Amino acid sequence: MHTISEKLDYINKEIKNTNVNLIGNFNTHLNNAKEIKIKHYYSSRLKLKDIDFKILLKHNFQKEIISLAELLEKKVVINKIINTKNIRLERHKYAPELNKVKINKTILETPHVVTIDNIVSTMQKIQNCNATNLRTFLTKKSISYLNNILIMK
């Protein structure tokens, strides 16, 4: 496994062999993640020339695919939350660590969240170096936490 094509064939085989049996739409996200990674490795195939095949053998491609699939699933759930829920932001000018978000009738502690979906401006970053938006804040949460928010009334 010394040529670029041999390394690329090995990577594609490892990516295609990634399977997880879970409930829901995870298989859709898993297939999308596989396609994205196959395209990524194909587009950066010239860099494979410098990588030793022993490193490729040690790399966990399945873990890489599953984490990307989780991220894709999170993005879908976060979009559903932001687009379908009634969201209100309670901001504290001098204590941003006390900021809260009200989703329908449920209040969540969201420290340093200064906007719901917009990009945090430079001025907001100057006022609070930890300032973030709700979408970024929710990306750091687990998928079960996000699903719980989604089913809240």
N, C-alpha and C positions, 0 to 999 in steps of 0.2 A: 504494500500500500504506500507507494512512493510518489505516484503521479497525482495530479490534481483531480483527474477524473475518477481514479480509484477512491480517493478521499471523499469526493463528493458523492459517489455511489454509496459508500459506507454511511455517510451522514443521512442521506435520503432513506436508506434502509432502516436506520435507527429511528428516524422521525416517523416513518410509516408504521413501525411496529409498536408505537405508543398507543395503548388502549386502556381506557378506564371505564368500568361499568357503573355509572351513576344514574340517578333518576333526574328527569327534567331535560332541559335543553343543553346540558353540558357537552353532549356529543357534537352538537352544532358548533359550539365554541372551540372544542378540541380540534375539529376538522379545519376551522378557520385558522387556528394557531399553527397547525401543521402546514397549511398552505403558505402562511406568512413566513415561517421559518425556512421552508424549502426555497422560496423566492429570495429570502435574505442570504442564505448560504450560496445560492447560485450567483447572485449579483456580486458577492464578495469572494468568489472562487479563486481569484488570483492571490489572495492573502493566504490561502490554504497551502501554497507552495512553501511558505516559510514555517509552517506548523509541523512539528514532528508527529508521526502517526501514533506514537505512544500516548501523547497528550489527548489525541482524539479518542483513543480507546478508554481513557480514564474519564472523559467528560460524560456527564449524565444528561443526555439529550431528552430523555423522558421527563425529567424534572423541569427542564427548560420549557418544554411544550406545555406541561400541566400548569406551570405558573403563568405562562402567557394566556392560556385558556381561562384561568381564574380571573386574570385582569380584564379580559374581554367580557366575561360574564358580569364582573363588577360594573363595567362601563354601561352595559345594558340596563342593569338594575338601577344604577344611579340616574340614568336618563329617565327611566320610568318614574322614579321618586320626584325628580325635579319637574318633570312635565305634567304629572298627574296629581300631585299633592298641593294643598294650599300651604305655602311656606311663608312664614313671617320671621324676620330677623330682629332680635333685640340686642342692640349694641351699646356698650358702655365706653364712653369717650376716654375716661381716665383709668379704666380697669378692663382692658379687652379680654383678660382671662376669665371674666364673668359673662361673656357673650353667650346668648342662648338662641336656639332656633326652635320655633313652634311649627310643627308639622301637623296639620289639621288641629287636633286638640292635645297632642302630646308635646311636651317641652323636653328638648335635648340640650345638654351642656355641650357647647361648641366653643371652647376657648380660642380666641384670636381669629375667629371667622368674621370677616368684615363685609362680605358680599355673597350672594347666593350663587350666581352663575358667571358674573363678569370677571374679567382678569383683574387682579389686584393692582391698583395704580402705584406709580412710584411714590406719590405723596403718602399713600396709605402705608407703604413699606417704610418710609422715613419716620412716620408717626409710630409705627409698631413693626419692628423687624420680623416678628413672627406672623404677620398678617397673612391670611389665606382665604380662599373662597370655599364655599360649602362642598363643591364638587371634589376638590382636592382633599378636604377633610374626610369626606366619606370614602375616598379611595383607600385610605389607610385602615379602614374598618374591615372586619371579616364579612364574608358573603352571607352568613347566617344573620348577623346584625343588620345588614342591609335588607334582607328579606323580611325581617321583623318590622322594620320601618315601613316597608312596602305594604304589609298587610294591616298596619295600624289604621284605626278609624279616627 
